[in-house]
Amino acid sequence: MRRTLIRPLLTLLLGVLLPAIPAGSALAGVAGHDGYSLSGVIAQVQPKIVKIYGAGGFQGMEAYQSGLLISPEGHILTIWSHVLDTDVITVNLSDGRRLEAHLLGADPRLEVAVLKIDAKDLPAFRIDEAVEVEAGTRVLAFSNLFGVATGNEPASVQHGTVSVRTELSARRGTFETPYHGPVYVLDVVTNNPGAAGGALVTRRGQLVAMLGKELRSTLNNTWLNYAIPMAELRKSVDEIRAGKFIARQEAETSKKPDRPLDLNRLGIVLVPDVVERTPPYVESVRPGSPAAKAGLRADDLVMLVGDRLVASCKTVQAELGYIDFEDQVKVTALRGQELREFVLQSSAAGDAP
């Protein structure tokens, strides 16, 4: 464990032990200062938390994270990360059920993703009922930090306080995070492997925010314990569920134009497509091409074509096939850790044959 301060260690220990309090124990009826039973709130929230398993990353990065159910039909809100970069995503519910999930969509600008499992009548948070809180508010953080829970074990629960609400200024590695909006900074150690995507709730069990990724502050290089307010995520979640920021499904039948766009017309050369899911990095840009005029560069990673999520070289080319060669196309790409939008117009530079 990277933290050595006594208080964080005690908080983490408390977080692991709290879920194990039996409902009928002497502590079950103990109420907090606000009159709510701590164990009662925990029992109410636990079924809404899920454990997510997927792909690991380089340098021993963990293959698990947390998520929260946001609909009885099995929609799950979580962080968009390397864990989801796989064809097989597994979700463990609090009752021990192990279900396969598919990535419904993601918004790279907020690093948020929505998964879908085949289930119904699930206990779930309602994002539209999420609350905003002030500094000093006592909160509970639910997550599968350190991958402690693997089946029907409860998620870990940590008790802490909101220190301040501020604008996020942070980095991961040498790059800044794409999100720079409001966050709640917490006095509890939530910045641990597996915690990202967990839920921050009030002592009454009201949803407040989603726990963020492991980040360091750009101001003092310290690890940040923070959560993103639901008010900042609600619009993107609604758009994903409505069909924006999703990958086109193979079964979809949309009419293609007679003369579609392609990479050659735009002057883009992607890296060689050597595996099933080759990430769509730009290998080169033809001088004087629409891509060059828009500012696209080699090593940019294409994330969105229009409002469609593209995860591979194949999906980039396939998505361009739905756009007429005379139409503008907006391409969102990751440069370092900064998301940039480029508007390309093939006819402005003379079309390639």
C-alpha positions as a Markdown table, in Angstrom:
| # | Residue | x | y | z |
|---|---|---|---|---|
| 1 | Met | 0.0 | 0.0 | 0.0 |
| 2 | Arg | 1.5 | 3.3 | -1.1 |
| 3 | Arg | 0.0 | 5.4 | 1.8 |
| 4 | Thr | 1.8 | 5.2 | 5.2 |
| 5 | Leu | 0.0 | 7.9 | 7.2 |
| 6 | Ile | -1.9 | 6.5 | 10.2 |
| 7 | Arg | -5.2 | 8.1 | 9.5 |
| 8 | Pro | -5.6 | 6.8 | 5.9 |
| 9 | Leu | -4.6 | 3.4 | 7.1 |
| 10 | Leu | -7.2 | 3.4 | 9.8 |
| 11 | Thr | -9.8 | 4.7 | 7.4 |
| 12 | Leu | -9.0 | 2.0 | 4.9 |
| 13 | Leu | -9.2 | -0.7 | 7.6 |
| 14 | Leu | -12.5 | 0.7 | 8.7 |
| 15 | Gly | -13.7 | 0.7 | 5.0 |
| 16 | Val | -12.9 | -3.0 | 4.6 |
| 17 | Leu | -14.6 | -4.0 | 7.9 |
| 18 | Leu | -17.7 | -1.9 | 7.7 |
| 19 | Pro | -19.5 | -4.0 | 5.1 |
| 20 | Ala | -19.0 | -7.1 | 7.3 |
| 21 | Ile | -21.2 | -5.8 | 10.1 |
| 22 | Pro | -24.1 | -8.3 | 10.5 |
| 23 | Ala | -27.5 | -6.8 | 10.2 |
| 24 | Gly | -28.5 | -8.1 | 13.6 |
| 25 | Ser | -25.4 | -7.1 | 15.5 |
| 26 | Ala | -25.3 | -4.5 | 18.2 |
| 27 | Leu | -23.8 | -2.0 | 15.8 |
| 28 | Ala | -26.6 | -2.5 | 13.2 |
| 29 | Gly | -28.9 | 0.0 | 14.9 |
| 30 | Val | -26.2 | 2.6 | 15.7 |
| 31 | Ala | -27.2 | 5.9 | 14.1 |
| 32 | Gly | -24.9 | 8.7 | 13.0 |
| 33 | His | -25.3 | 12.3 | 14.0 |
| 34 | Asp | -27.9 | 12.7 | 11.2 |
| 35 | Gly | -30.1 | 10.0 | 12.7 |
| 36 | Tyr | -29.5 | 7.4 | 10.0 |
| 37 | Ser | -28.2 | 3.9 | 10.7 |
| 38 | Leu | -24.8 | 3.5 | 9.2 |
| 39 | Ser | -25.2 | -0.3 | 8.6 |
| 40 | Gly | -28.7 | 0.4 | 7.2 |
| 41 | Val | -27.3 | 2.9 | 4.6 |
| 42 | Ile | -24.5 | 0.4 | 3.7 |
| 43 | Ala | -27.1 | -2.4 | 3.2 |
| 44 | Gln | -29.2 | -0.1 | 1.0 |
| 45 | Val | -26.2 | 0.9 | -1.2 |
| 46 | Gln | -24.3 | -2.3 | -1.5 |
| 47 | Pro | -26.6 | -4.0 | -4.1 |
| 48 | Lys | -26.1 | -1.0 | -6.4 |
| 49 | Ile | -22.3 | -1.5 | -6.6 |
| 50 | Val | -20.7 | -3.9 | -9.1 |
| 51 | Lys | -17.2 | -5.3 | -9.6 |
| 52 | Ile | -15.9 | -5.0 | -13.2 |
| 53 | Tyr | -13.3 | -7.3 | -14.6 |
| 54 | Gly | -11.7 | -6.9 | -18.1 |
| 55 | Ala | -8.3 | -6.3 | -19.6 |
| 56 | Gly | -5.1 | -5.6 | -17.8 |
| 57 | Gly | -2.6 | -3.1 | -19.0 |
| 58 | Phe | 1.2 | -2.6 | -19.4 |
| 59 | Gln | 3.4 | -2.5 | -16.3 |
| 60 | Gly | 1.2 | -4.7 | -14.3 |
| 61 | Met | -1.9 | -2.5 | -14.4 |
| 62 | Glu | -4.9 | -4.0 | -12.7 |
| 63 | Ala | -7.7 | -5.8 | -14.7 |
| 64 | Tyr | -10.5 | -4.7 | -12.4 |
| 65 | Gln | -12.4 | -1.6 | -11.4 |
| 66 | Ser | -15.8 | -0.6 | -9.9 |
| 67 | Gly | -19.1 | 0.6 | -11.2 |
| 68 | Leu | -22.6 | 1.6 | -10.1 |
| 69 | Leu | -25.9 | 0.4 | -11.4 |
| 70 | Ile | -28.0 | 3.3 | -12.8 |
| 71 | Ser | -31.0 | 1.5 | -14.1 |
| 72 | Pro | -33.1 | -1.6 | -13.2 |
| 73 | Glu | -32.4 | -2.9 | -16.7 |
| 74 | Gly | -28.7 | -3.3 | -16.1 |
| 75 | His | -27.0 | 0.0 | -17.2 |
| 76 | Ile | -23.7 | 0.5 | -15.4 |
| 77 | Leu | -21.8 | 3.7 | -15.0 |
| 78 | Thr | -18.0 | 3.5 | -14.7 |
| 79 | Ile | -14.7 | 5.0 | -15.6 |
| 80 | Trp | -13.5 | 4.6 | -19.2 |
| 81 | Ser | -10.1 | 2.9 | -18.8 |
| 82 | His | -7.8 | 0.1 | -20.2 |
| 83 | Val | -9.9 | -2.4 | -18.2 |
| 84 | Leu | -12.7 | -2.0 | -20.8 |
| 85 | Asp | -10.4 | -2.5 | -23.8 |
| 86 | Thr | -11.5 | -6.0 | -24.4 |
| 87 | Asp | -14.2 | -8.1 | -26.0 |
| 88 | Val | -15.0 | -9.8 | -22.7 |
| 89 | Ile | -16.1 | -7.6 | -19.8 |
| 90 | Thr | -17.4 | -9.4 | -16.7 |
| 91 | Val | -19.5 | -7.9 | -14.0 |
| 92 | Asn | -20.1 | -9.4 | -10.6 |
| 93 | Leu | -23.3 | -8.3 | -8.8 |
| 94 | Ser | -23.6 | -8.1 | -5.0 |
| 95 | Asp | -25.7 | -11.3 | -5.0 |
| 96 | Gly | -22.8 | -13.2 | -6.6 |
| 97 | Arg | -24.2 | -13.4 | -10.1 |
| 98 | Arg | -21.4 | -13.2 | -12.7 |
| 99 | Leu | -22.7 | -11.6 | -16.0 |
| 100 | Glu | -21.0 | -10.6 | -19.3 |
| 101 | Ala | -21.3 | -6.9 | -20.1 |
| 102 | His | -20.9 | -5.0 | -23.3 |
| 103 | Leu | -19.6 | -1.5 | -23.7 |
| 104 | Leu | -22.6 | 0.5 | -24.7 |
| 105 | Gly | -20.6 | 3.7 | -25.2 |
| 106 | Ala | -18.1 | 6.1 | -23.8 |
| 107 | Asp | -17.3 | 9.8 | -23.7 |
| 108 | Pro | -13.5 | 10.3 | -23.9 |
| 109 | Arg | -13.8 | 13.9 | -22.9 |
| 110 | Leu | -15.1 | 13.0 | -19.4 |
| 111 | Glu | -13.5 | 9.5 | -19.4 |
| 112 | Val | -16.8 | 8.0 | -18.5 |
| 113 | Ala | -18.4 | 4.8 | -19.9 |
| 114 | Val | -21.7 | 3.0 | -19.8 |
| 115 | Leu | -21.9 | -0.8 | -19.8 |
| 116 | Lys | -25.0 | -2.9 | -20.2 |
| 117 | Ile | -25.8 | -6.4 | -18.8 |
| 118 | Asp | -28.7 | -8.6 | -19.5 |
| 119 | Ala | -30.7 | -8.3 | -16.3 |
| 120 | Lys | -33.8 | -6.7 | -15.0 |
| 121 | Asp | -35.4 | -5.5 | -11.8 |
| 122 | Leu | -32.0 | -4.6 | -10.3 |
| 123 | Pro | -31.6 | -2.1 | -7.5 |
| 124 | Ala | -30.1 | 1.0 | -9.0 |
| 125 | Phe | -29.2 | 4.6 | -8.4 |
| 126 | Arg | -31.2 | 7.3 | -10.2 |
| 127 | Ile | -28.8 | 9.9 | -11.6 |
| 128 | Asp | -31.5 | 12.5 | -11.8 |
| 129 | Glu | -31.9 | 12.2 | -8.0 |
| 130 | Ala | -28.2 | 12.8 | -7.3 |
| 131 | Val | -27.4 | 15.6 | -4.8 |
| 132 | Glu | -24.7 | 18.2 | -4.6 |
| 133 | Val | -22.9 | 18.7 | -1.3 |
| 134 | Glu | -20.7 | 21.3 | 0.4 |
| 135 | Ala | -17.2 | 21.1 | 2.0 |
| 136 | Gly | -17.5 | 19.4 | 5.3 |
| 137 | Thr | -20.2 | 17.0 | 4.3 |
| 138 | Arg | -19.7 | 13.5 | 5.7 |
| 139 | Val | -19.7 | 10.9 | 2.9 |
| 140 | Leu | -19.3 | 7.1 | 2.2 |
| 141 | Ala | -17.2 | 5.8 | -0.6 |
| 142 | Phe | -18.1 | 2.4 | -2.0 |
| 143 | Ser | -15.7 | 0.5 | -4.3 |
| 144 | Asn | -13.8 | -2.7 | -5.0 |
| 145 | Leu | -10.5 | -1.2 | -4.1 |
| 146 | Phe | -7.5 | -3.6 | -4.3 |
| 147 | Gly | -9.9 | -6.2 | -5.8 |
| 148 | Val | -10.9 | -7.4 | -2.4 |
| 149 | Ala | -14.4 | -8.6 | -3.5 |
| 150 | Thr | -14.4 | -11.3 | -6.1 |
| 151 | Gly | -17.9 | -12.8 | -5.8 |
| 152 | Asn | -20.8 | -12.0 | -3.5 |
| 153 | Glu | -18.5 | -10.3 | -1.0 |
| 154 | Pro | -19.5 | -6.7 | -0.3 |
| 155 | Ala | -17.7 | -3.8 | -1.7 |
| 156 | Ser | -15.4 | -1.9 | 0.6 |
| 157 | Val | -16.8 | 1.1 | 2.3 |
| 158 | Gln | -14.8 | 4.1 | 3.5 |
| 159 | His | -16.0 | 6.9 | 5.6 |
| 160 | Gly | -14.7 | 10.5 | 5.1 |
| 161 | Thr | -15.5 | 14.1 | 4.5 |
| 162 | Val | -15.6 | 16.4 | 1.5 |
| 163 | Ser | -12.6 | 18.7 | 1.9 |
| 164 | Val | -13.4 | 21.1 | -0.9 |
| 165 | Arg | -15.1 | 21.4 | -4.3 |
| 166 | Thr | -12.6 | 22.7 | -6.9 |
| 167 | Glu | -11.6 | 22.4 | -10.5 |
| 168 | Leu | -9.5 | 19.3 | -11.4 |
| 169 | Ser | -5.9 | 20.0 | -12.2 |
| 170 | Ala | -4.2 | 16.7 | -12.4 |
| 171 | Arg | -2.1 | 14.3 | -14.5 |
| 172 | Arg | -1.5 | 10.6 | -15.1 |
| 173 | Gly | 2.1 | 9.9 | -15.8 |
| 174 | Thr | 3.5 | 12.9 | -17.7 |
| 175 | Phe | 0.2 | 13.9 | -19.3 |
| 176 | Glu | -2.7 | 15.9 | -18.0 |
| 177 | Thr | -6.1 | 14.3 | -17.8 |
| 178 | Pro | -8.7 | 15.4 | -20.4 |
| 179 | Tyr | -11.2 | 16.3 | -17.7 |
| 180 | His | -10.8 | 19.7 | -16.1 |
| 181 | Gly | -14.2 | 20.2 | -14.5 |
| 182 | Pro | -15.4 | 20.4 | -10.9 |
| 183 | Val | -14.5 | 17.6 | -8.5 |
| 184 | Tyr | -15.0 | 16.9 | -4.8 |
| 185 | Val | -11.6 | 16.4 | -3.0 |
| 186 | Leu | -11.9 | 13.9 | -0.2 |
| 187 | Asp | -10.0 | 13.3 | 3.0 |
| 188 | Val | -10.3 | 9.6 | 2.6 |
| 189 | Val | -7.9 | 7.5 | 0.5 |
| 190 | Thr | -10.0 | 6.5 | -2.6 |
| 191 | Asn | -7.1 | 6.8 | -5.0 |
| 192 | Asn | -6.2 | 3.1 | -5.0 |
| 193 | Pro | -6.3 | 0.3 | -7.6 |
| 194 | Gly | -9.8 | -0.8 | -8.4 |
| 195 | Ala | -11.6 | 2.1 | -6.7 |
| 196 | Ala | -12.2 | 4.1 | -9.9 |
| 197 | Gly | -15.8 | 4.0 | -10.9 |
| 198 | Gly | -17.1 | 3.5 | -7.4 |
| 199 | Ala | -19.9 | 5.6 | -5.8 |
| 200 | Leu | -19.7 | 8.5 | -3.4 |
| 201 | Val | -22.9 | 8.8 | -1.3 |
| 202 | Thr | -24.1 | 10.9 | 1.7 |
| 203 | Arg | -24.6 | 9.4 | 5.1 |
| 204 | Arg | -28.3 | 9.0 | 4.0 |
| 205 | Gly | -27.3 | 6.9 | 0.9 |
| 206 | Gln | -27.9 | 9.7 | -1.6 |
| 207 | Leu | -25.8 | 9.5 | -4.7 |
| 208 | Val | -23.3 | 12.4 | -5.0 |
| 209 | Ala | -20.4 | 11.5 | -7.3 |
| 210 | Met | -18.3 | 8.8 | -9.0 |
| 211 | Leu | -14.8 | 8.0 | -7.8 |
| 212 | Gly | -12.1 | 9.1 | -10.3 |
| 213 | Lys | -9.0 | 7.5 | -11.6 |
| 214 | Glu | -5.6 | 7.4 | -9.9 |
| 215 | Leu | -4.1 | 10.9 | -10.5 |
| 216 | Arg | -1.5 | 13.3 | -9.2 |
| 217 | Ser | -2.1 | 17.0 | -8.6 |
| 218 | Thr | -0.2 | 19.2 | -11.1 |
| 219 | Leu | 0.1 | 21.8 | -8.3 |
| 220 | Asn | 2.1 | 19.7 | -5.7 |
| 221 | Asn | 2.5 | 16.3 | -7.2 |
| 222 | Thr | 0.5 | 14.6 | -4.5 |
| 223 | Trp | -2.0 | 11.8 | -5.1 |
| 224 | Leu | -5.6 | 13.1 | -5.4 |
| 225 | Asn | -8.5 | 11.5 | -3.7 |
| 226 | Tyr | -11.5 | 12.9 | -5.7 |
| 227 | Ala | -14.9 | 12.2 | -7.1 |
| 228 | Ile | -16.7 | 13.7 | -10.1 |
| 229 | Pro | -20.1 | 15.2 | -9.3 |
| 230 | Met | -23.0 | 13.4 | -11.0 |
| 231 | Ala | -24.2 | 16.8 | -12.4 |
| 232 | Glu | -21.1 | 16.8 | -14.6 |
| 233 | Leu | -21.8 | 13.3 | -15.9 |
| 234 | Arg | -25.6 | 13.3 | -16.3 |
| 235 | Lys | -25.6 | 14.8 | -19.8 |
| 236 | Ser | -23.1 | 12.3 | -21.3 |
| 237 | Val | -24.8 | 9.3 | -19.7 |
| 238 | Asp | -28.1 | 10.4 | -21.2 |
| 239 | Glu | -26.5 | 10.9 | -24.6 |
| 240 | Ile | -24.8 | 7.5 | -24.5 |
| 241 | Arg | -28.1 | 5.8 | -23.6 |
| 242 | Ala | -29.8 | 7.8 | -26.4 |
| 243 | Gly | -27.2 | 6.5 | -29.0 |
| 244 | Lys | -24.4 | 9.1 | -28.9 |
| 245 | Phe | -20.8 | 8.2 | -28.3 |
| 246 | Ile | -21.4 | 4.5 | -29.0 |
| 247 | Ala | -19.8 | 2.1 | -31.4 |
| 248 | Arg | -21.9 | 1.2 | -34.4 |
| 249 | Gln | -23.1 | -2.4 | -34.2 |
| 250 | Glu | -22.6 | -4.8 | -37.0 |
| 251 | Ala | -26.3 | -5.5 | -37.1 |
| 252 | Glu | -27.2 | -1.9 | -37.7 |
| 253 | Thr | -28.6 | -1.1 | -41.1 |
| 254 | Ser | -27.9 | 2.5 | -42.2 |
| 255 | Lys | -27.9 | 3.6 | -45.8 |
| 256 | Lys | -24.4 | 4.3 | -47.1 |
| 257 | Pro | -23.8 | 7.1 | -49.6 |
| 258 | Asp | -22.8 | 6.3 | -53.2 |
| 259 | Arg | -19.5 | 8.1 | -52.7 |
| 260 | Pro | -18.4 | 7.6 | -49.1 |
| 261 | Leu | -15.4 | 9.2 | -47.4 |
| 262 | Asp | -12.3 | 7.1 | -46.8 |
| 263 | Leu | -8.9 | 7.6 | -45.3 |
| 264 | Asn | -7.2 | 8.2 | -48.6 |
| 265 | Arg | -9.5 | 11.2 | -49.4 |
| 266 | Leu | -8.7 | 12.7 | -46.0 |
| 267 | Gly | -5.0 | 12.1 | -46.3 |
| 268 | Ile | -4.7 | 9.9 | -43.2 |
| 269 | Val | -2.6 | 6.8 | -43.0 |
| 270 | Leu | -3.2 | 4.7 | -39.9 |
| 271 | Val | -0.8 | 2.2 | -38.4 |
| 272 | Pro | -0.7 | -1.3 | -39.9 |
| 273 | Asp | -3.9 | -3.2 | -39.0 |
| 274 | Val | -2.1 | -6.3 | -37.7 |
| 275 | Val | -4.5 | -7.5 | -34.9 |
| 276 | Glu | -8.2 | -7.8 | -34.4 |
| 277 | Arg | -8.4 | -4.5 | -32.4 |
| 278 | Thr | -5.4 | -2.5 | -33.6 |
| 279 | Pro | -5.7 | 1.0 | -31.9 |
| 280 | Pro | -6.3 | 3.6 | -34.6 |
| 281 | Tyr | -3.1 | 5.6 | -34.3 |
| 282 | Val | -2.2 | 8.0 | -37.1 |
| 283 | Glu | 1.0 | 6.8 | -38.7 |
| 284 | Ser | 1.3 | 9.7 | -41.1 |
| 285 | Val | -0.6 | 12.6 | -42.7 |
| 286 | Arg | -0.3 | 13.5 | -46.4 |
| 287 | Pro | 1.0 | 17.1 | -46.8 |
| 288 | Gly | -1.6 | 19.5 | -48.1 |
| 289 | Ser | -4.4 | 17.0 | -47.4 |
| 290 | Pro | -7.7 | 17.8 | -45.4 |
| 291 | Ala | -6.2 | 16.1 | -42.4 |
| 292 | Ala | -3.0 | 18.2 | -42.6 |
| 293 | Lys | -5.0 | 21.4 | -43.0 |
| 294 | Ala | -7.1 | 20.5 | -40.0 |
| 295 | Gly | -4.0 | 19.9 | -37.8 |
| 296 | Leu | -4.1 | 16.1 | -37.4 |
| 297 | Arg | -0.6 | 14.7 | -36.8 |
| 298 | Ala | 1.2 | 11.4 | -36.7 |
| 299 | Asp | 0.8 | 9.5 | -33.3 |
| 300 | Asp | -2.6 | 11.0 | -32.7 |
| 301 | Leu | -5.1 | 8.4 | -31.5 |
| 302 | Val | -8.5 | 8.6 | -33.2 |
| 303 | Met | -11.3 | 8.3 | -30.6 |
| 304 | Leu | -14.4 | 9.5 | -32.3 |
| 305 | Val | -15.6 | 9.9 | -35.9 |
| 306 | Gly | -18.5 | 12.3 | -35.6 |
| 307 | Asp | -20.2 | 11.1 | -32.5 |
| 308 | Arg | -19.4 | 7.5 | -32.9 |
| 309 | Leu | -16.8 | 5.7 | -30.7 |
| 310 | Val | -14.1 | 4.0 | -32.8 |
| 311 | Ala | -11.8 | 1.5 | -31.0 |
| 312 | Ser | -9.8 | 0.1 | -33.9 |
| 313 | Cys | -8.5 | 0.8 | -37.4 |
| 314 | Lys | -11.3 | -1.3 | -38.9 |
| 315 | Thr | -14.0 | 0.7 | -37.1 |
| 316 | Val | -12.5 | 4.1 | -38.3 |
| 317 | Gln | -12.7 | 3.0 | -41.9 |
| 318 | Ala | -16.1 | 1.4 | -41.4 |
| 319 | Glu | -17.5 | 4.6 | -39.9 |
| 320 | Leu | -16.2 | 6.8 | -42.7 |
| 321 | Gly | -18.2 | 4.6 | -45.0 |
| 322 | Tyr | -21.4 | 6.1 | -43.7 |
| 323 | Ile | -20.3 | 9.7 | -44.5 |
| 324 | Asp | -20.6 | 11.3 | -48.0 |
| 325 | Phe | -17.3 | 12.5 | -49.4 |
| 326 | Glu | -18.6 | 16.0 | -49.8 |
| 327 | Asp | -19.6 | 16.3 | -46.1 |
| 328 | Gln | -17.5 | 17.6 | -43.3 |
| 329 | Val | -16.5 | 15.1 | -40.7 |
| 330 | Lys | -15.5 | 15.8 | -37.1 |
| 331 | Val | -12.6 | 13.7 | -35.8 |
| 332 | Thr | -11.8 | 13.6 | -32.1 |
| 333 | Ala | -8.3 | 12.4 | -31.3 |
| 334 | Leu | -6.1 | 12.0 | -28.2 |
| 335 | Arg | -2.7 | 13.7 | -28.4 |
| 336 | Gly | -0.8 | 12.7 | -25.3 |
| 337 | Gln | -3.6 | 13.0 | -22.8 |
| 338 | Glu | -5.3 | 16.0 | -24.4 |
| 339 | Leu | -8.4 | 15.5 | -26.5 |
| 340 | Arg | -8.6 | 17.6 | -29.6 |
| 341 | Glu | -11.4 | 18.0 | -32.2 |
| 342 | Phe | -10.6 | 18.4 | -35.9 |
| 343 | Val | -13.1 | 19.3 | -38.7 |
| 344 | Leu | -12.1 | 17.8 | -42.0 |
| 345 | Gln | -13.5 | 18.7 | -45.4 |
| 346 | Ser | -12.3 | 16.5 | -48.3 |
| 347 | Ser | -13.6 | 18.7 | -51.1 |
| 348 | Ala | -11.7 | 21.7 | -49.8 |
| 349 | Ala | -8.4 | 20.3 | -50.8 |
| 350 | Gly | -9.3 | 18.4 | -54.0 |
| 351 | Asp | -10.6 | 14.9 | -53.7 |
| 352 | Ala | -8.4 | 11.9 | -54.1 |
| 353 | Pro | -9.5 | 9.6 | -56.9 |
